[in-house]
Amino acid sequence: MNVHNWMQANPITIPSDTLVSEAKRMLSDNNLHALPVVDQGRLRGLVTRANMLRMGHFVLRTQSTDEFNFFVNRLKVRDVMVRNPAVMRSDDSMVDCLAKGRALGVAQFPVMEGERVVGIISANEIFQLAAHCLGAWERRGGVTLAPLRLGPGVLGRIAAVAESAGAVLQAIYPVGRSDSEEDAADAEKMVILRFRVAVVDEVISALEAAGFPVLEQDTIQQAA
């Protein structure tokens, strides 16, 4: 999964001499979380909706006419933007994007091809990716198996048991809760199955009979 396939392509950009009040309006009107700041085709910075909101609230709390007028009529994006923001490349993987965002505490990245801004990848897109993995937008359901230690052939056996009970598998993936790569390698993991089936109880019974206890069940959405 590459960033290119999940990013917001052709993002709105602004020059550095844009008024902060105008940038705030653009973020709000277009329901955006960030605007890349681009001068003469080169990325100069990034302004975020969260920062604009915090700044606006600060000005309102001061109850100062001078502060408000400065904010609305004089303060420029170049005065408040994040300079030299962290970026992703369009051919980077989503795994790299998640790792970099976590390491830096960053919720959005401009996406680059060479020196050109071609997209934005943010927490919104990560949410969309998670929703697709979970089948939130599709008419399917599934089960989550209790944590187990994975070894050679375990996922294959789980898939075979589910399919033998009539499930048409759409996705199967393990999910752990470890905070480090070292711990994650050895940790027990829950296994999430997403499938279509007429009678989900038959799949649950087959899995549990095979030694794979079901931790929770998602409602199967039937086609209209």
C-alpha positions as CSV (number, residue, x, y, z in Angstrom):
1,M,0.0,0.0,0.0
2,N,1.7,3.2,-1.2
3,V,0.9,6.7,-0.1
4,H,0.1,7.6,-3.7
5,N,-3.0,5.4,-3.6
6,W,-4.4,7.0,-0.3
7,M,-3.4,10.6,-0.4
8,Q,-5.5,13.6,-1.3
9,A,-4.2,14.3,-4.7
10,N,-3.7,17.8,-6.2
11,P,-4.1,19.6,-2.8
12,I,-5.0,23.3,-2.4
13,T,-1.8,25.3,-1.8
14,I,-1.2,28.8,-0.7
15,P,1.7,31.3,-1.0
16,S,3.6,32.4,2.1
17,D,2.2,36.0,1.8
18,T,-1.4,34.8,2.3
19,L,-3.1,36.4,5.3
20,V,-3.5,34.0,8.2
21,S,-7.2,34.9,8.4
22,E,-7.6,33.9,4.8
23,A,-5.8,30.6,5.3
24,K,-8.1,29.9,8.3
25,R,-11.1,30.6,6.1
26,M,-9.8,28.3,3.4
27,L,-9.2,25.5,5.8
28,S,-12.7,25.8,7.2
29,D,-14.6,26.3,4.0
30,N,-12.9,23.3,2.3
31,N,-13.0,21.1,5.4
32,L,-9.2,20.7,5.2
33,H,-6.7,19.8,8.0
34,A,-3.6,21.3,6.4
35,L,-2.5,23.6,3.6
36,P,1.0,23.3,2.0
37,V,2.7,26.7,1.6
38,V,4.3,26.9,-1.8
39,D,6.3,29.7,-3.4
40,Q,7.3,29.5,-7.0
41,G,6.6,25.8,-7.1
42,R,8.7,25.0,-4.0
43,L,7.4,23.8,-0.7
44,R,8.1,26.4,2.0
45,G,6.0,25.3,4.9
46,L,2.7,23.9,6.2
47,V,-0.2,25.5,8.1
48,T,-2.7,23.3,10.0
49,R,-6.3,23.8,11.0
50,A,-5.5,22.9,14.6
51,N,-2.8,25.7,14.8
52,M,-5.1,28.2,13.1
53,L,-7.9,27.4,15.6
54,R,-5.6,27.7,18.5
55,M,-4.3,31.1,17.3
56,G,-7.9,32.4,16.7
57,H,-9.0,31.3,20.1
58,F,-5.9,33.1,21.7
59,V,-6.8,36.3,19.9
60,L,-10.4,36.2,21.0
61,R,-9.4,35.5,24.6
62,T,-7.2,38.6,24.7
63,Q,-10.2,40.8,23.8
64,S,-7.8,43.2,22.3
65,T,-8.9,45.2,19.2
66,D,-5.3,45.7,18.2
67,E,-4.6,42.0,18.4
68,F,-7.7,41.2,16.4
69,N,-7.0,43.7,13.7
70,F,-3.4,42.5,13.4
71,F,-4.6,38.9,13.1
72,V,-7.2,39.7,10.4
73,N,-5.4,42.3,8.4
74,R,-1.6,41.9,8.7
75,L,-0.5,38.5,10.0
76,K,0.9,36.4,7.2
77,V,1.2,32.7,6.8
78,R,5.0,32.9,6.6
79,D,5.0,34.3,10.2
80,V,3.3,31.2,11.6
81,M,3.8,28.3,9.3
82,V,5.8,25.2,10.1
83,R,9.0,25.7,8.1
84,N,10.6,22.7,6.3
85,P,7.8,20.3,7.4
86,A,8.4,16.6,7.4
87,V,7.2,15.1,4.1
88,M,6.4,11.7,2.5
89,R,7.2,10.6,-1.0
90,S,4.4,9.3,-3.2
91,D,6.0,5.9,-3.5
92,D,6.5,5.5,0.3
93,S,4.5,2.8,1.9
94,M,1.6,3.5,4.3
95,V,3.6,1.5,6.9
96,D,6.4,4.1,6.6
97,C,3.9,6.9,6.8
98,L,2.4,5.5,10.0
99,A,5.8,4.9,11.6
100,K,7.0,8.4,10.7
101,G,3.8,10.1,11.9
102,R,4.1,8.2,15.3
103,A,7.8,9.0,15.7
104,L,7.4,12.7,15.0
105,G,3.9,13.2,16.5
106,V,2.7,14.5,13.1
107,A,-0.9,14.1,11.8
108,Q,-0.4,15.3,8.3
109,F,2.4,15.3,5.6
110,P,2.8,17.0,2.3
111,V,3.4,14.3,-0.3
112,M,6.2,15.0,-2.8
113,E,7.4,13.8,-6.2
114,G,10.7,15.4,-6.7
115,E,10.3,19.0,-5.6
116,R,6.6,19.2,-6.4
117,V,3.8,18.8,-3.9
118,V,1.4,16.3,-5.3
119,G,-0.8,15.4,-2.3
120,I,-1.5,15.5,1.4
121,I,-1.7,12.4,3.6
122,S,-3.3,12.9,7.0
123,A,-5.1,11.1,9.9
124,N,-8.2,11.3,7.7
125,E,-6.7,9.0,5.1
126,I,-5.4,6.7,7.8
127,F,-8.9,6.5,9.1
128,Q,-10.2,5.7,5.6
129,L,-7.6,2.9,5.3
130,A,-8.6,1.4,8.6
131,A,-12.3,1.6,7.6
132,H,-11.6,-0.3,4.4
133,C,-9.6,-2.9,6.2
134,L,-12.4,-3.4,8.7
135,G,-15.0,-3.5,5.9
136,A,-16.9,-0.5,7.3
137,W,-18.2,0.6,3.9
138,E,-19.1,-2.9,2.7
139,R,-21.9,-5.3,3.4
140,R,-19.9,-7.8,5.4
141,G,-19.2,-8.8,8.9
142,G,-16.9,-11.1,10.8
143,V,-15.4,-12.2,14.1
144,T,-12.3,-11.4,16.2
145,L,-10.5,-14.4,17.7
146,A,-9.0,-14.4,21.1
147,P,-5.2,-13.7,21.3
148,L,-3.1,-16.6,20.1
149,R,0.5,-17.1,19.2
150,L,1.0,-17.3,15.5
151,G,3.2,-19.9,13.9
152,P,3.6,-21.5,10.5
153,G,0.3,-22.5,9.0
154,V,-1.9,-21.0,11.8
155,L,-3.6,-18.4,9.6
156,G,-4.1,-21.0,6.9
157,R,-5.8,-23.3,9.3
158,I,-8.1,-20.5,10.6
159,A,-9.0,-19.6,7.0
160,A,-9.7,-23.3,6.1
161,V,-12.0,-23.8,9.1
162,A,-14.0,-20.7,8.4
163,E,-14.4,-21.5,4.7
164,S,-15.4,-25.1,5.5
165,A,-18.3,-23.6,7.5
166,G,-19.5,-21.6,4.5
167,A,-17.7,-18.3,5.0
168,V,-16.5,-16.4,1.9
169,L,-13.4,-14.7,3.3
170,Q,-12.7,-11.1,2.4
171,A,-9.8,-10.4,4.8
172,I,-7.9,-12.0,7.6
173,Y,-5.2,-10.2,9.6
174,P,-3.6,-10.3,13.0
175,V,-3.7,-7.3,15.4
176,G,-1.3,-6.9,18.3
177,R,-1.0,-4.3,21.0
178,S,2.7,-4.2,21.4
179,D,4.5,-0.8,21.3
180,S,7.8,-2.1,20.0
181,E,8.9,-4.2,17.0
182,E,10.8,-6.6,19.4
183,D,7.7,-7.2,21.6
184,A,5.4,-7.4,18.5
185,A,7.4,-10.2,17.0
186,D,6.7,-12.6,19.9
187,A,3.4,-11.3,21.2
188,E,0.1,-13.1,21.0
189,K,-2.3,-11.5,18.5
190,M,-6.0,-11.3,18.0
191,V,-7.0,-12.4,14.5
192,I,-9.7,-10.5,12.7
193,L,-11.7,-12.3,10.0
194,R,-14.0,-10.4,7.6
195,F,-16.3,-12.6,5.5
196,R,-19.8,-13.1,4.0
197,V,-21.9,-15.9,5.2
198,A,-25.5,-16.9,5.5
199,V,-25.3,-18.2,9.1
200,V,-22.5,-16.7,11.1
201,D,-23.1,-19.0,14.1
202,E,-22.0,-22.0,12.1
203,V,-18.6,-20.3,11.4
204,I,-18.2,-19.4,15.1
205,S,-19.0,-23.0,16.2
206,A,-16.5,-24.4,13.6
207,L,-13.7,-22.0,14.8
208,E,-14.3,-22.7,18.5
209,A,-14.4,-26.5,17.8
210,A,-11.0,-26.2,16.1
211,G,-9.5,-24.4,19.1
212,F,-9.9,-20.8,18.1
213,P,-12.1,-19.1,20.6
214,V,-14.2,-16.1,19.3
215,L,-13.6,-13.0,21.3
216,E,-16.3,-10.9,19.6
217,Q,-18.7,-10.9,16.7
218,D,-19.6,-8.2,14.2
219,T,-23.0,-8.0,12.8
220,I,-23.3,-9.3,9.3
221,Q,-24.9,-6.7,7.1
222,Q,-27.3,-8.3,4.7
223,A,-27.6,-6.9,1.2
224,A,-30.7,-4.9,0.6
